[in-house]
Amino acid sequence: MTKLQYAQIIVDVPTMQTNQPYTYVVPESMCETLQIGMRVDVPFGHRHVMGFVVALQATTDLETNKLRYITNLLDLTPVLNAELLQLSDYLADETFAFRISILQTMLPNALRASYERILKIIDDVDADVRDRIFKGLDEIVYQARELNDLDIDTLTKLRRNHKIEVSVNVSSRAKVKTQLAYQVNNDIEFLENEYHDLGAAKKQLELLTFVMGHLGETWVKKSLQEIINVSAATLNQGVSKKWLKKTRVEQLRDPFSMITIKPTMALTLNDEQQNALNQIVASADAQKYQPFLLAGITGSGKTEVYLQAAQHVFDQGKTVLFLVPEIALTPQMVRRVKSRFGTQTAVLHSGLSDGERYDEWRRIERGDVKIVVGARSAVFAPLSHIGLIIVDEEHETTYKQTDNPRYNARDVALWRGKYYQIPVILGSATPSLESRARAQRGVYELLRLTQRAGGAKLPLVEVIDMKATLADGPETNFSDQLKNKLQDRLNRGEQSVLMLNRRGYSSFVMCRDCGFVPRDPDCNLAMTLHMDSHTLKCHYCGHEEPIPTICANCGSKRIRYYGTGTEKVETELAMLFPEARVIRMDQDTTRKKGSMDKMLQKFGNHEADILLGTQMIAKGLDFPDVTLVGVLNADTSLGLPDFHASERTFQLLTQVSGRAGRGKKPGEVLVQTFNPKHYAIAYAKNHDYEGFYKQEMAVRHAGNYAPYYYTVQIQASHVTENETAKQMIQVARWLRARVDEQVIILGPSPKPIAKLRNRYYFQIILKFKHPHELDDLLSELQNRAQKAKNDLRLIIDRDPVSFM
């Protein structure tokens, strides 16, 4: 009797999820082929679902007669390796998400299972039904969109009367793209006879001569026709004479096939760059896990350090994972990486089509490439033998996934670095306070680059007080100083970048005379404007007060709602400088695939004088002719109800300032603000990260904020406001009865964006000293929330990057 084998499987069920795997019996026919990391089709309740095999075992404590069998294998080889399965276990605990959602996040969309309902005739049915609905077939795939209400009613009755049966077919959506190819006959004796019998057909003779020199090989039609100039008709004659056999071979979709990239050589490093590289290389050679915080001012040549460190591990036969914070920056970084590593580079980000992403994923998984460049989700690239991980612009909030599972790619990169015992480079001109604090404690190794590469100088930054501009004149987005500087650049044929700071959707009020923004007395955060109730609310602790009519700071009555849009600015630019060629970059103009890259190429080719955009233009751009950067409204991010507001403002201003003067020509930056004395703006003016870091750390310490406290945000939503508030009050009461008195619980209060897509959102903020002290309690809350009635949805977010 054959000994049974058992599989532990995480199943894909939409309701009442669990991280506990289910035990299934492995059919005898699968015992040789089934491996950990494969996807399978299994029965679950009255249906079939997809599952991931996470363990195999020879015995089980369960009653074997009650266990069910695996139905089908969905893969021929594992789609997840042992490392990624282990990572999914860690992330389930870290992100309060269920393991199935993490396992699916790790794979390209093409590998998500599709569930087809199959309708099969099992008894006599009317000829009309067979012809009209079943198209003369015995079974069809049920597609509700192609059927009318009468058809669906007919099918329901047929099923009730056991005339048809419904089954679910679980399959993979992955489709391999193929192209026409020809396989050459390898029978040389046959081919030689053909050669002697062939008459004067010149093209056929050319084809047969080629065939005899490439016995048994397979050639893609296009490549074959490039080598021997023969028509499709001649190839067809070769097929009919059995010299060739038609076949189809895989064609990989290349997302960068349209881009021509010239190879580049490594640049000479300055002393600081060389010192940083030496330390990273030493860690790689020692096979030792070491996070490095590469804090380099804008334009200091961090990318060159990344590339030379990558080259070092690449030469040892290891792989490199290279993360950039958003899709917008990927094409530029891909160009730089591909110029060094050529076809050894793969790209992964959500801007690719499902097919492109699936093909890139398979190239990585098969080991065809050694370097992966991509945005957040590329952190799950199925690389093995990783030798180096690079996280560029490590402070960026886009590394945090805002929906389930809420992982931070920077933390995942560090986990993978520890797993492989390798260096991880976290690079930034403005490191996050958390990372800088870890460097101060010696958890990260701090590497500093204080000089711009190639002898370029940091730009001069001038802060313009907009209170003076708007005191007498009409409403405008441009100060006189900025108008004059823009005209000067146009006259000289140089380029300018204008950034409109529109981070977040929150409305806030500000005094136009003194720049004062009303703050909550308890949290010291900007309060959010609610026009429906004519109040200002703190969405952190719930404090509320009427909208002021007189400024509490200077007594002025000029209190205004603050905000403007890129289209409005573009219109004003056209009136002020009708001769200027302007490219506007925002979410509306960059929706189309590849549009952002095209715009930047255009700007780089000097086909425009002014680049106007939102935060997406603040980082990564390197244009030598940009000598002026204007920040139109530095205050927007300062007015957000979030303890990160000052840090984000400082980072944004420093990053966008770094776009000026990167070539031989000196750069200038003009920052327009109503708060010229705010420390975030003052330190950004002087490019003084360390000064800002010290002051902001003091502010965070006084307010019990990160990195002194860990933060968890619990948010709930429901279609009625009362139900959300009621449930969250119960959650807060439940938590208060169970946590230590040192844990700070704020709320519940409405979120800054209190209503979205017809659902009302409330939040509770927890602040505590030890990283995992509330994990068990929060996991229990997560499991209880699954049983919540009336469509209440609850989300737990560790270390949120935004409270909007």
FITIFI-35232 format. One line per 4 residues: number of its first residue (from 1); their letters; for each residue x, y, z of C-alpha. Coordinates in steps of 0.001 Angstrom, whole numbers, plus 500000, padded with zeros to 6 digits. Each point is the difference from the previous one (the first is absolute). Layout:
! residues N
NUM) a) X Y Z | ...
***
This chain:
! residues 804
1) mtkl) 500000 500000 500000 | 501320 503446 499023 | 500878 502269 502918 | 497914 503186 499966
5) qyaq) 501578 503449 499834 | 498394 503160 501403 | 500219 503659 498915 | 499533 503101 502133
9) iivd) 498128 502503 497841 | 499098 503699 500456 | 496670 500345 498162 | 498541 502956 498096
13) vptm) 496679 500613 501744 | 498429 503480 499999 | 498289 499793 503413 | 501163 498869 503448
17) qtnq) 503625 499800 498972 | 502648 498376 502151 | 503776 499681 500005 | 499569 496373 501048
21) pyty) 500686 497621 497092 | 497539 497181 499213 | 501153 496379 499622 | 499273 498152 496743
25) vvpe) 500960 496542 498741 | 502413 499957 497044 | 498707 497602 497291 | 502439 497216 499122
29) smce) 500348 501370 496451 | 501317 503332 501412 | 502415 498661 502628 | 502994 500243 497655
33) tlqi) 499159 503437 498552 | 498426 502031 502823 | 502458 502432 501653 | 499800 502713 502656
37) gmrv) 499241 503396 498394 | 497674 498611 497305 | 496379 501079 499525 | 497288 497359 500042
41) dvpf) 496263 499678 499455 | 498273 498591 503109 | 496402 499329 501109 | 498879 502341 502784
45) ghrh) 496460 499734 501323 | 497716 499760 496960 | 502432 501589 497570 | 503520 499856 498642
49) vmgf) 502648 502577 500865 | 503662 500663 499284 | 502542 499362 502737 | 503746 500267 500625
53) vval) 501913 496944 501248 | 502053 501224 502984 | 501114 496633 501432 | 500031 496277 499194
57) qatt) 499962 497278 502643 | 499929 496207 500232 | 497617 499799 502982 | 497091 501885 501525
61) dlet) 498201 499959 503376 | 496650 500608 498268 | 497441 497327 499117 | 501088 499028 496487
65) nklr) 496572 498780 498912 | 498679 503572 500433 | 502751 501605 497915 | 499438 500984 496373
69) yitn) 502316 499564 497022 | 501755 502670 497903 | 498167 500193 496656 | 502534 501529 497606
73) lldl) 503471 501507 499776 | 500010 503554 498562 | 503796 500144 499561 | 502731 497766 498641
77) tpvl) 502645 501664 502189 | 499648 501958 503288 | 499015 503673 499547 | 501337 500932 503462
81) nael) 503301 498871 501493 | 500691 499119 503660 | 501230 503546 500751 | 496842 501703 498705
85) lqls) 497767 497533 501880 | 501888 500804 503200 | 499681 503728 499213 | 496215 499633 499595
89) dyla) 499820 498544 503510 | 501921 502980 501433 | 497881 502538 498070 | 496703 498458 501141
93) detf) 500991 500831 503597 | 501599 503338 499123 | 497142 501437 497913 | 496972 498414 501736
97) afri) 499073 498524 496610 | 499040 496472 499072 | 502706 497885 498455 | 497989 499237 496846
101) silq) 499909 503717 499052 | 503778 500256 500528 | 500717 496888 497906 | 497868 501431 497186
105) tmlp) 501681 503418 500265 | 503360 498314 499410 | 498898 498716 496584 | 499222 501883 496762
109) nalr) 496290 500441 499197 | 500254 497377 497243 | 500639 497374 502695 | 496856 500849 501947
113) asye) 497560 497125 499671 | 496897 500404 497866 | 496811 498261 501013 | 497884 498859 497037
117) rilk) 496536 498554 500550 | 499396 497138 497575 | 496399 499129 499015 | 499623 496399 498762
121) iidd) 496869 498337 498545 | 499337 496693 501853 | 496423 499274 498872 | 497726 500787 497065
125) vdad) 499452 503719 499391 | 497997 501872 497346 | 501658 500329 496604 | 499505 503803 500331
129) vrdr) 501989 500076 503284 | 502747 497802 498544 | 500308 502187 496881 | 499408 503465 501434
133) ifkg) 501761 499815 503392 | 502383 497048 499566 | 500773 500758 496292 | 499610 496269 499235
137) ldei) 502647 498962 502561 | 499646 497721 503032 | 501722 502463 502326 | 500770 503731 500057
141) vyqa) 501696 502557 502265 | 497330 502000 501855 | 500294 503687 499059 | 497144 501985 501519
145) reln) 500704 503092 497861 | 499210 498053 496813 | 496640 498724 501303 | 496688 501839 500452
149) dldi) 497745 499662 503067 | 497807 497388 498244 | 503050 497808 499201 | 501236 500201 503588
153) dtlt) 496513 499090 501265 | 499925 496999 497598 | 503423 498797 501215 | 498917 500319 503658
157) klrr) 496952 497772 499332 | 502090 497454 498042 | 502437 499751 502897 | 497164 499609 502519
161) nhki) 498614 497162 497871 | 503458 498356 499760 | 500106 500443 496210 | 503323 501858 500184
165) evsv) 502801 500013 502568 | 502241 502890 500995 | 503648 499462 500857 | 502787 502485 500664
169) nvss) 503197 499777 498011 | 502960 501580 501817 | 502669 501011 497509 | 502998 502290 499636
173) rakv) 499501 503153 497902 | 503628 499940 498895 | 500346 499971 496229 | 503314 499540 498222
177) ktql) 500321 502113 496839 | 501279 497988 497027 | 501255 500709 496494 | 500353 497971 496810
181) ayqv) 503232 498039 499627 | 501424 497205 497824 | 501734 496866 501198 | 502699 498734 497626
185) nndi) 499963 496330 498954 | 503083 498158 501350 | 500036 497120 497469 | 503115 500946 497986
189) efle) 499635 497071 497556 | 496447 501071 499089 | 501098 503625 499607 | 502993 499097 497791
193) neyh) 497709 498022 497692 | 497658 503014 499847 | 502961 502232 499150 | 501064 497778 497039
197) dlga) 496405 499773 498708 | 499341 503753 500270 | 499913 501840 496715 | 500870 503633 499333
201) akkq) 497670 501495 502659 | 502438 502599 501310 | 498154 501006 503228 | 499205 496386 500919
205) lell) 503663 499140 499472 | 501003 502852 502345 | 497550 498724 502639 | 501120 496373 499690
209) tfvm) 503691 500983 500263 | 499198 501838 503268 | 497962 497015 501270 | 502894 497592 499421
213) ghlg) 502285 502210 502076 | 497573 500194 502980 | 498710 496443 500504 | 497350 499602 502726
217) etwv) 500043 503710 500962 | 496879 502118 500561 | 499881 503459 498431 | 497458 502804 500553
221) kksl) 498522 501054 496643 | 501130 503631 500337 | 503613 499049 500877 | 500124 497449 497186
225) qeii) 498838 502552 497416 | 502578 502513 501258 | 502836 497501 499305 | 498756 498572 496673
229) nvsa) 497814 502251 497937 | 497167 497568 499221 | 496257 500580 499805 | 497281 498328 502098
233) atln) 499041 498028 496845 | 503523 498522 499759 | 499867 499042 503698 | 496639 498307 499404
237) qgvs) 501561 498018 497109 | 502760 498938 502456 | 497255 498768 502367 | 498138 498075 497273
241) kkwl) 503290 498319 498955 | 500652 499049 503670 | 503262 502011 500244 | 498312 502101 502678
245) kktr) 497212 499440 502496 | 497797 502855 501254 | 499966 500505 503762 | 499366 502770 502518
249) veql) 502560 501245 502512 | 499685 502297 502974 | 500368 503731 499352 | 500895 502042 503067
253) rdpf) 498291 503393 500220 | 502693 502653 500557 | 498623 503190 501629 | 503088 501954 498905
257) smit) 500335 498712 496432 | 499375 503515 498602 | 502836 501585 501984 | 503536 499980 498613
261) ikpt) 502567 500121 502763 | 503697 500617 499408 | 502436 498139 502267 | 501834 502167 502557
265) malt) 503177 499514 501994 | 500462 500388 503768 | 500834 503591 501001 | 502928 501030 502196
269) lnde) 498836 500317 503624 | 501008 502788 502390 | 501438 499112 503427 | 496635 499948 501784
273) qqna) 498401 497791 497328 | 503007 497657 500017 | 499908 499693 503796 | 496261 499154 499892
277) lnqi) 500572 497423 497241 | 502903 498387 501889 | 497866 499466 503116 | 497069 498537 498020
281) vasa) 502296 497674 498024 | 501764 498846 503210 | 496612 499050 501492 | 499020 498146 496799
285) daqk) 503298 498078 499959 | 499677 499103 503679 | 496429 498713 499289 | 498732 502053 502891
289) yqpf) 496587 501643 500388 | 500559 503733 500350 | 497518 502799 499255 | 501820 503128 498738
293) llag) 498308 503411 500092 | 501588 501835 497056 | 499151 503619 500861 | 501160 502002 497001
297) itgs) 498959 503518 499038 | 498102 500363 496693 | 502359 499449 497073 | 502731 498389 502128
301) gkte) 500229 496897 497797 | 498123 497437 502092 | 498891 498166 496836 | 503607 499477 498888
305) vylq) 500785 498421 503403 | 496956 497721 499561 | 501108 498956 496497 | 503607 499247 500947
309) aaqh) 498922 498014 503087 | 497530 498097 497757 | 502798 499307 497494 | 502143 498525 502779
313) vfdq) 497384 497430 501100 | 498923 499383 496385 | 503582 499012 499154 | 499786 497415 502803
317) gktv) 496987 498397 498272 | 497446 501373 502495 | 496777 501916 499339 | 499038 503585 500873
321) lflv) 496620 501474 500997 | 499698 503729 499299 | 496899 501849 501281 | 498824 503470 498995
325) peia) 497099 501713 501768 | 497566 500346 497121 | 499324 499004 496400 | 500731 503546 498825
329) ltpq) 503688 499601 500889 | 500358 496485 498611 | 500743 500817 496307 | 502880 502333 500948
333) mvrr) 501521 497497 502426 | 499472 497132 497531 | 501956 501958 497388 | 502910 500469 502391
337) vksr) 499995 496364 501141 | 499508 498574 496492 | 502839 502168 498688 | 502306 497986 502326
341) fgtq) 498373 496565 500138 | 498151 499791 496654 | 497692 497011 499529 | 500779 498775 503536
345) tavl) 497471 502597 501240 | 496306 499268 500633 | 497334 502544 500950 | 497023 499477 502324
349) hsgl) 497340 502584 500792 | 496235 500435 499836 | 500183 502178 496861 | 500812 496939 497865
353) sdge) 497246 498004 498331 | 499147 496672 501661 | 501738 498196 497131 | 503202 502075 500239
357) ryde) 500113 499580 503747 | 499449 496237 499753 | 502823 499658 497434 | 502419 502127 502063
361) wrri) 499089 497943 503095 | 500758 496756 498128 | 503350 501307 498728 | 500942 500725 503628
365) ergd) 498582 496724 501340 | 501893 497952 497377 | 503267 501772 500832 | 500304 501637 496525
369) vkiv) 500757 503400 501597 | 502095 501103 502945 | 498808 503593 500647 | 496402 500997 500810
373) vgar) 498928 503659 499995 | 496513 500901 501148 | 497589 501827 502239 | 498456 498757 503275
377) savf) 498707 496551 498923 | 503359 499113 498394 | 501221 499302 503539 | 498364 496554 499547
381) apls) 501983 499213 496814 | 500682 496225 499972 | 503792 500458 500022 | 502270 497473 501648
385) higl) 503640 500468 501092 | 499397 503719 500634 | 503295 501796 500691 | 498820 503622 500446
389) iivd) 496734 501900 500529 | 499730 503743 499266 | 497062 502173 501168 | 500311 503404 498297
393) eehe) 498251 503018 501616 | 499338 497798 503047 | 497970 502751 501725 | 497230 499943 497379
397) ttyk) 496514 499114 501247 | 499208 498194 496723 | 501980 496997 501302 | 497047 499381 502329
401) qtdn) 497052 498153 498481 | 496821 501886 500936 | 497612 497074 499640 | 500083 496392 501149
405) pryn) 502629 498636 500663 | 501501 503241 501393 | 503684 499118 499684 | 502897 502442 499774
409) ardv) 502387 498981 497205 | 502930 501494 501942 | 499329 497626 502930 | 499546 497037 497634
413) alwr) 503352 500873 498350 | 501674 499953 503438 | 498413 496616 500803 | 501272 498510 496727
417) gkyy) 503445 501539 500653 | 500114 498275 503390 | 498847 496702 498459 | 502864 500040 497471
421) qipv) 502529 501626 502404 | 500856 502821 497580 | 500299 503816 499984 | 496846 502094 499492
425) ilgs) 500531 503608 498836 | 497338 502516 501056 | 500763 503158 498013 | 498574 503503 500426
429) atps) 500886 503692 500081 | 497370 500358 502753 | 499827 496710 501956 | 496837 499252 501974
433) lesr) 500341 500907 503680 | 499574 496330 500923 | 502937 498937 497784 | 502224 502873 501145
437) araq) 499234 499156 503645 | 500927 496352 499362 | 503306 501151 498502 | 500597 502101 503108
441) rgvy) 499430 496909 502180 | 502378 497937 497836 | 497281 497717 498598 | 500834 501348 496524
445) ellr) 503476 501008 498817 | 499945 503704 499005 | 501867 500913 496774 | 500062 503698 499077
449) ltqr) 500454 501674 496612 | 500308 503753 500554 | 501326 501143 496586 | 498199 500204 496658
453) agga) 501548 497698 497406 | 501990 501628 497178 | 500635 503203 501981 | 496422 501373 499623
457) klpl) 498795 502286 502790 | 496757 499875 502001 | 497568 502697 498807 | 499343 503236 501870
461) vevi) 496552 499897 501632 | 497971 503177 500481 | 496837 499985 502117 | 497259 502381 498810
465) dmka) 497421 501178 502552 | 496685 499883 498114 | 498242 502092 502656 | 501716 503074 498531
469) tlad) 499125 498980 496400 | 496290 499553 500789 | 499660 502906 502466 | 499423 502616 497303
473) gpet) 499621 498248 496666 | 497454 497536 498578 | 499977 496209 500625 | 502915 498414 498120
477) nfsd) 502198 496896 500078 | 503112 501966 499037 | 502035 502483 502010 | 501782 502816 498104
481) qlkn) 503363 498360 500759 | 498924 496680 498434 | 498536 501747 496924 | 503261 501888 499441
485) klqd) 502156 496882 500398 | 497783 497983 497597 | 500255 502780 497381 | 503776 500090 500477
489) rlnr) 500269 496217 499354 | 497811 500277 496898 | 502259 502783 498680 | 503116 497873 500612
493) geqs) 498545 496797 498487 | 500256 498140 503338 | 497330 497769 501549 | 497849 500354 503117
497) vlml) 498060 497549 502172 | 496902 501169 501913 | 498535 497801 502711 | 496512 500348 501386
501) nrrg) 499850 498330 503393 | 496711 498118 500071 | 500714 497117 502353 | 496784 498815 501633
505) yssf) 496396 501061 499492 | 499420 501639 503362 | 498658 503532 500233 | 501441 502310 502609
509) vmcr) 499722 503690 500826 | 502837 502500 500184 | 500337 503682 500750 | 501128 501800 496840
513) dcgf) 501605 502767 502066 | 502197 498036 502407 | 499885 496395 498656 | 498511 498619 503245
517) vprd) 498308 496566 499696 | 497701 499084 502950 | 501320 496968 501881 | 498452 497621 502494
521) pdcn) 501191 500889 503551 | 500554 496333 500975 | 501742 498540 496938 | 501459 503186 498479
525) lamt) 498817 498838 496571 | 498284 502117 497341 | 496248 499566 500203 | 497798 499051 497057
529) lhmd) 497310 502269 498604 | 496435 498606 499981 | 497701 502334 498074 | 496873 497906 500762
533) shtl) 500275 500580 503756 | 502049 503262 499775 | 502626 498544 502309 | 503696 499161 500138
537) kchy) 500673 496459 501205 | 503111 498131 501114 | 499765 496561 498435 | 502632 498649 502313
541) cghe) 498248 500465 503370 | 496553 501392 499123 | 500423 503622 501264 | 497529 502363 498273
545) epip) 499504 503789 499893 | 498140 502560 497829 | 501683 501394 496857 | 501588 503273 501167
549) tica) 498993 503280 498400 | 502927 501885 501551 | 503596 498743 500049 | 501001 498936 503534
553) ncgs) 503569 501052 499255 | 499755 503482 498404 | 496309 500970 500164 | 499606 500172 496192
557) krir) 496688 499111 498336 | 501745 498682 496837 | 499545 496312 500823 | 499786 497888 496859
561) yygt) 499624 496416 498842 | 503254 499026 498312 | 500508 498057 496797 | 500439 500275 496228
565) gtek) 500354 497690 496994 | 502501 499438 497182 | 497528 500972 497246 | 499384 503358 501672
569) vete) 503773 500592 500200 | 500470 498953 496360 | 497379 502573 498919 | 501758 502753 501973
573) laml) 503378 498977 498509 | 498560 500298 496474 | 498818 503557 500777 | 503326 501063 501573
577) fpea) 502331 498315 497480 | 498104 499326 496752 | 503254 499066 498220 | 500994 497311 502545
581) rvir) 499641 496300 499089 | 498493 498303 503073 | 499671 496291 500821 | 497453 499300 502737
585) mdqd) 500492 496794 501962 | 497353 498849 502461 | 497718 496983 500460 | 497746 501107 497138
589) ttrk) 502750 500407 497392 | 502029 496900 500950 | 497205 497399 500135 | 500903 498439 496644
593) kgsm) 502674 497314 500056 | 503444 501427 499211 | 498721 503620 499881 | 502152 501172 502899
597) dkml) 503153 498552 498460 | 499166 501682 496660 | 499478 503367 501707 | 503302 499772 501856
601) qkfg) 501789 498986 496782 | 498449 503026 498297 | 501122 502291 502807 | 503474 498423 499946
605) nhea) 500196 500684 496228 | 499280 503705 500697 | 496587 499877 498294 | 498533 501997 502912
609) dill) 501151 502896 502179 | 497969 499380 503158 | 499043 496705 501667 | 496991 500551 502276
613) gtqm) 498974 497145 502249 | 499000 498575 503352 | 502276 498029 502383 | 500750 497460 497254
617) iakg) 502592 502407 498551 | 501747 500605 503339 | 502433 497118 499892 | 502275 498025 497746
621) ldfp) 499979 502473 497072 | 503448 500885 498688 | 500015 502698 497306 | 503200 502089 499670
625) dvtl) 498181 503018 498476 | 497574 500451 502916 | 501315 503059 501835 | 496802 501157 501739
629) vgvl) 497573 498145 502266 | 496912 501741 501354 | 497869 498559 502815 | 496641 501728 499675
633) nadt) 498451 499129 503368 | 502298 498487 502603 | 497284 500147 502679 | 497539 497392 498716
637) slgl) 501725 497022 501590 | 500637 501997 503217 | 496255 500367 500397 | 499279 496268 500021
641) pdfh) 498593 498402 503182 | 502934 497602 500295 | 503048 499935 502276 | 502150 499318 496883
645) aser) 499009 503405 498498 | 503238 501883 500793 | 502203 497061 498969 | 498171 499569 496668
649) tfql) 500232 503730 499284 | 503748 500072 500734 | 500589 496873 497854 | 497943 501331 497106
653) ltqv) 501680 503425 499961 | 503481 498468 500260 | 499264 497473 497243 | 498486 502512 497571
657) sgra) 502802 502510 500709 | 502412 497273 498952 | 498631 500113 496423 | 501771 503363 499409
661) grgk) 503644 500519 499063 | 500909 496356 499395 | 502195 500823 497003 | 502712 502631 499544
665) kpge) 497574 502949 500258 | 499145 501186 503549 | 496421 499508 501210 | 497498 502116 501938
669) vlvq) 496918 498986 501987 | 497107 502270 501000 | 497664 498713 502733 | 496712 501902 500362
673) tfnp) 498441 499715 503464 | 497808 501717 502581 | 502189 498524 502770 | 503575 501050 499148
677) khya) 501155 499501 503605 | 498717 496405 500362 | 502972 497797 500883 | 499280 497467 497191
681) iaya) 500285 502798 497419 | 502960 501720 501709 | 502066 496779 500157 | 499082 499066 496398
685) knhd) 501208 503455 498894 | 503448 499197 501421 | 500030 496325 498826 | 500469 499166 503708
689) yegf) 498673 496476 500569 | 501829 499460 503302 | 498624 503264 501464 | 496471 499032 498965
693) ykqe) 500455 496478 501382 | 500982 501287 503474 | 497086 502476 500224 | 497373 497587 498616
697) mavr) 501153 497245 502388 | 499441 502407 502907 | 496481 500774 498705 | 499245 496259 499610
701) hagn) 501302 499272 503503 | 497797 502691 501547 | 496916 498701 498127 | 500602 496267 500637
705) yapy) 500314 499301 496284 | 502178 497604 497926 | 502830 499099 500237 | 499573 500283 503799
709) yytv) 496666 498185 499875 | 498651 497294 497691 | 496654 500801 498383 | 497077 497870 498854
713) qiqa) 496963 501423 498248 | 496704 498120 500266 | 497413 501192 497521 | 496444 498863 499462
717) shvt) 497490 500817 497294 | 496280 499502 499486 | 497264 501418 497784 | 498475 501898 502949
721) enet) 501940 502440 502164 | 498262 499037 503256 | 500760 496292 499598 | 503724 500727 499342
725) akqm) 500217 502272 503060 | 498105 497535 502217 | 502181 497027 499038 | 503227 501986 500415
729) iqva) 498959 501168 503481 | 499552 496305 500902 | 503461 499174 498510 | 501595 502825 502035
733) rwlr) 498264 498765 503176 | 501127 496408 499292 | 503611 501163 499492 | 500089 502259 503091
737) arvd) 498937 497060 502177 | 502911 497900 498735 | 503036 502236 499439 | 502651 501253 502361
741) eqvi) 499431 503524 501354 | 503201 501113 498219 | 498299 499422 496621 | 498500 503229 498626
745) ilgp) 496590 499569 498316 | 498733 502954 497939 | 496498 500135 498553 | 497821 498692 498564
749) spkp) 499612 502991 497692 | 498974 500473 496349 | 502863 499697 497506 | 501084 503197 498177
753) iakl) 498288 498623 496910 | 496978 498909 502002 | 497870 498716 497115 | 501228 498177 496930
757) rnry) 497984 498006 497441 | 496887 500154 502203 | 501747 498594 503062 | 500769 501860 503249
761) yfqi) 503477 499619 501520 | 501026 500268 503662 | 503386 499306 501535 | 501686 499159 503314
765) ilkf) 503727 500675 500464 | 502077 497854 502374 | 503447 501162 501150 | 502290 497691 501977
769) khph) 503655 499471 500907 | 500836 496385 499062 | 499666 498866 496357 | 497880 496839 500376
773) eldd) 498349 500442 503387 | 496459 500222 498554 | 500345 497402 497213 | 497962 497234 501697
777) llse) 497237 502407 500963 | 499825 501520 496508 | 499971 496544 498364 | 497045 499092 502211
781) lqnr) 498262 503229 498951 | 500661 499158 496340 | 498397 496548 500381 | 497022 501451 501888
785) aqka) 499528 502579 497240 | 499395 497206 497469 | 496855 499103 501939 | 498755 503622 500039
789) kndl) 496445 500370 498715 | 498419 502636 497755 | 502973 500363 497629 | 502284 501724 502496
793) rlii) 503597 499905 498684 | 502958 500307 502328 | 503643 500647 499006 | 503092 499864 502227
797) drdp) 503020 501916 498671 | 503398 499762 501719 | 502206 503124 499708 | 497644 501856 497616
801) vsfm) 501719 502484 497697 | 496912 502196 499804 | 496993 500731 502194 | 497903 501351 497153
***
